[in-house]
Amino acid sequence: MNPIKTLAIAVTCAAIIVSAPLAARAQSSDDPAHPDLLVVGGTPAGVAAAIAAARRGERVTLASANDDLGGVLTDAMMDQWDLNVGPDGESVERGIFSEIFSRLGDAFTPEAAARALAAMVAAEPRITVWYDDPPTSVEAHRTKDGLAVRSVTFRSSSGQELSAVAPFVVDATDDGDVAALAGARYDLGRQDTGLDERMQAVTLMFTIDGVDWAALMSSYDEKRYGPGGATDRTAWGYADLMQRYKALDSSVLVRDLNLGHVSNDAVTVNAIDVVGIDGLDPSQLARARQETMDEAPHLVEFLRTKLHGFEHARLGAFAPAVYVRETRHVAGLERLTATDVWSGNIPSNSIGLASYPLDVHPVDATDEPAYAPVRHVYGLPFGVMVPAGIDNLLIASPAISATHVAAGSARIIPTTIEEGEAAGAASALARGERVDFAQLASQTELVADLREDLAEHGAIVGSPERGEKLALARGSNPRS
């Protein structure tokens, strides 16, 4: 087992030098290479962080590893939301997520997601976007309390290298790449359980053409298929049907179906789980892609004979990237646990609410669900976003400080968007108060100011309120 990473790793992946005072480091110009806030990751969370900071007067550089914005929405074909809703289907999340949802609705295409996010960023003149620039190294200062990120270096696919120096950084990469490069401590997969470092199953989404959606939508029968349902845009469930499906490979699982109505007779399929994959290893992700491509024709043939509306189905296209649910869990000032989620804990430093079930996809073909798909509204404490020992960095992604089980809930995109919005707001507050994120997290009054600011901008940070209904209530069925 790989031992938990320590700050000593920083000497191998980041240049460590004596830190200048925060006030001196906070000086900046109009140069995008010297912004007030550097956001790394063109994910929905990264977009939310950039927008939140820009609306509070910060100059932001947003660095995307790809040639668009959207992360798994565009690269992995994740075309539906897993919503944070209360018992009656009401939203417990507003803020920037509501703005994104109003543009895209409950289901959308990757192209629509990319256009919507790009338009929202373009409307904020204080944001500069760097495209096609994944982070490759981090330079860090040593401070009296630990480390502070000084700069992040990026290298494009053409080999061009550039760096950004900023007083504050938000790591909105799904894997916590900047935190890892800076030497943050982290667990891998289910390492906190003491079993091993194995990660939740990965999924390669794809499309199926030739589907009669009207026939599919009108024929959902819970007695025949199990809990689930279908609307004009989405269909989910079918667990009882899929019990009769026999996968070709022992590392492949198809336990239910999540379908999205793209257009005409085309649907997206989020169904094939591949276990035993390290989501940080490109060669293993390539293996997961190939295993899915081998399995998909077999699944389509099964659905032709078993599912009304699929009689003329034919395999379409595969997503550009594999959807990875879990890799690193960065050690933070606080850690979100399954007990926090299951008990509905809403702490006094909550920066947003969530309610997605503890949906832990299997790491092994023999794994069975350990938690009922029940929602409990809980709060996200600010401290889970602050890496322990790194003063000026926040995490807004599935890599926040959470246990393997708790991450089964907190990993969904709407929740990371809440984290991104809070991170952007925290950056503006910290710069104005001349403190770092660790200091902000330790001062009750400043955390209260952050929560008040988020609430004034539309976020729900405390006790659940009735929000706008974002979609038809779906019970508690997890979909991603």
Summary of the structure (lengths in Angstrom):
residues: 480
radius of gyration: 21.6
end to end distance: 28.0
largest distance: 68.0
contacts: 1798
relative contact order: 0.19
helix: 31%
strand: 22%
